[in-house]
Amino acid sequence: MKMRRFLGVFLLCLAISTTLSVSDRRCGSDVTRLWLDVVIIVDNCSIMNLNLVYETISGLFNKNLQIGTGYTDPRSTRVGFITYNYNATDVADFYKLQSWADLDSQIQRLKMTPLARTTLSKMDTALYAAINMINSTAGFRDNYKKMVIVFTSVHGSYQKNPPKDVSKILKARGIPVVTVNTGSSSDTQSYLKNIASDNMAYAMADGNATQEILKAMTDTNCFCQSQWAQYQYPLYAPQNRYGTCLISTNDMVSDRETARHFCHQHFQNGYLVNELDQQKRAYNFAYLNSISASPVNAFYNGLVTLNGVWFWDQPDGRPMLPLDPNSGAAPQRSACVADMKYSDGTTAWTPVSCTNKFRFICEKVACDTDNYCENA
């Protein structure tokens, strides 16, 4: 019996070991280290369904999260509140709530506030108010991402412009808009879907609103600095983003060592791009060709050989990462390799002379809850 159990465990471990794979880092998701500016908008017209709204809002903010500003660790979150019916009201701007206790007290006060008497619900006034709240702190915390979260159960009207048009102003500035349907109307859900950013229209009835909004918050807090492309697969699939950023400079070609030196010297914490799986290789080719004037069929990646052992390049001060067998097999007899695309469309790590000049890609870790970026 013991031998059978041992054999079963051995076979299970063997099966796992042959299917393990390595891939790029995912976005940081530490909800105690979010660094965002969040505007929360709540419809308070007389026909609004407030069931679980404030419980959901409370669930978004961990007690260990730094609320407000002035902390030694710059990873903090500011929260503003706006309510609306016919008009919008700034309940709390970004400067008012300076601790988790302040935030909790504000949520409890709102929870105890009765609904307005009017049935009118004009979301455009609230979205404009959110734009003004965000604009009022321009020049301060510009490296922090902003987002807007709207709670309503009403397919309302509008005062000046359709809410979907106002939300376009926010989205054009890179500010995601989350909507939460607190009622059960499918018409309202369709209406809100046109206002929300892609894949950010949620419904309280699904039972997952808190976790869905938290995911939207950590996704928003995972981004790349200006000019850098965030690794996502396929190329234009922001819902499947990774916590790494890439850049390739103006059709520049170079030998391998100069390319590696360029990434390390020109970009803080930069290094030659890693390819931990086939998906990343496919993305790298797609990315280069999307920004290049002519087709790119070869480029340098970050594979480096030391005493016959292959490693992936890493930032200065960090040990290089050994090549995992699940990532692929590098050539046995070569000091340098390049990614090559052949006439039949296949790609492979190909041995090349280190003096050959090819395009190359630099990489670094994305800004997220694990990695604060002062300049973004």
Rosetta blueprint (number, residue, H / E / L):
1 M L
2 K H
3 M H
4 R H
5 R H
6 F H
7 L H
8 G H
9 V H
10 F H
11 L H
12 L H
13 C H
14 L H
15 A H
16 I H
17 S H
18 T H
19 T H
20 L L
21 S L
22 V L
23 S L
24 D L
25 R L
26 R L
27 C L
28 G L
29 S L
30 D L
31 V L
32 T L
33 R L
34 L L
35 W L
36 L E
37 D E
38 V E
39 V E
40 I E
41 I E
42 V E
43 D E
44 N L
45 C L
46 S L
47 I L
48 M L
49 N L
50 L L
51 N L
52 L L
53 V H
54 Y H
55 E H
56 T H
57 I H
58 S H
59 G H
60 L L
61 F L
62 N L
63 K L
64 N L
65 L L
66 Q L
67 I E
68 G L
69 T L
70 G L
71 Y L
72 T L
73 D L
74 P L
75 R L
76 S L
77 T E
78 R E
79 V E
80 G E
81 F E
82 I E
83 T E
84 Y E
85 N L
86 Y L
87 N L
88 A E
89 T E
90 D E
91 V E
92 A E
93 D L
94 F L
95 Y L
96 K L
97 L L
98 Q L
99 S L
100 W H
101 A H
102 D H
103 L H
104 D H
105 S H
106 Q H
107 I H
108 Q H
109 R H
110 L H
111 K H
112 M H
113 T L
114 P L
115 L L
116 A L
117 R L
118 T L
119 T L
120 L L
121 S L
122 K E
123 M H
124 D H
125 T H
126 A H
127 L H
128 Y H
129 A H
130 A H
131 I H
132 N H
133 M H
134 I H
135 N H
136 S L
137 T L
138 A L
139 G L
140 F L
141 R L
142 D L
143 N L
144 Y L
145 K E
146 K E
147 M E
148 V E
149 I E
150 V E
151 F E
152 T E
153 S L
154 V L
155 H L
156 G L
157 S E
158 Y L
159 Q L
160 K L
161 N L
162 P L
163 P H
164 K H
165 D H
166 V H
167 S H
168 K H
169 I H
170 L H
171 K H
172 A H
173 R L
174 G L
175 I L
176 P L
177 V E
178 V E
179 T E
180 V E
181 N E
182 T L
183 G L
184 S L
185 S L
186 S H
187 D H
188 T H
189 Q H
190 S H
191 Y H
192 L H
193 K H
194 N L
195 I L
196 A L
197 S L
198 D L
199 N L
200 M L
201 A E
202 Y E
203 A E
204 M H
205 A H
206 D H
207 G L
208 N L
209 A H
210 T H
211 Q H
212 E H
213 I H
214 L H
215 K H
216 A H
217 M H
218 T H
219 D H
220 T H
221 N L
222 C L
223 F E
224 C L
225 Q L
226 S L
227 Q L
228 W L
229 A E
230 Q E
231 Y E
232 Q E
233 Y L
234 P L
235 L L
236 Y L
237 A L
238 P H
239 Q H
240 N H
241 R E
242 Y E
243 G E
244 T E
245 C E
246 L E
247 I E
248 S L
249 T L
250 N L
251 D L
252 M L
253 V L
254 S E
255 D L
256 R H
257 E H
258 T H
259 A H
260 R H
261 H H
262 F H
263 C H
264 H H
265 Q H
266 H H
267 F L
268 Q L
269 N L
270 G L
271 Y E
272 L E
273 V L
274 N L
275 E L
276 L L
277 D L
278 Q H
279 Q H
280 K H
281 R H
282 A H
283 Y H
284 N H
285 F H
286 A H
287 Y H
288 L H
289 N H
290 S H
291 I H
292 S L
293 A L
294 S L
295 P L
296 V L
297 N L
298 A E
299 F E
300 Y E
301 N L
302 G L
303 L E
304 V E
305 T E
306 L E
307 N L
308 G L
309 V E
310 W E
311 F E
312 W E
313 D L
314 Q L
315 P L
316 D L
317 G L
318 R L
319 P L
320 M L
321 L E
322 P E
323 L L
324 D L
325 P H
326 N H
327 S H
328 G L
329 A L
330 A L
331 P L
332 Q L
333 R L
334 S L
335 A L
336 C E
337 V E
338 A E
339 D E
340 M E
341 K E
342 Y L
343 S L
344 D L
345 G L
346 T L
347 T E
348 A E
349 W E
350 T E
351 P E
352 V E
353 S L
354 C L
355 T L
356 N L
357 K L
358 F E
359 R E
360 F E
361 I L
362 C E
363 E E
364 K E
365 V E
366 A L
367 C E
368 D E
369 T L
370 D L
371 N E
372 Y L
373 C L
374 E L
375 N L
376 A L
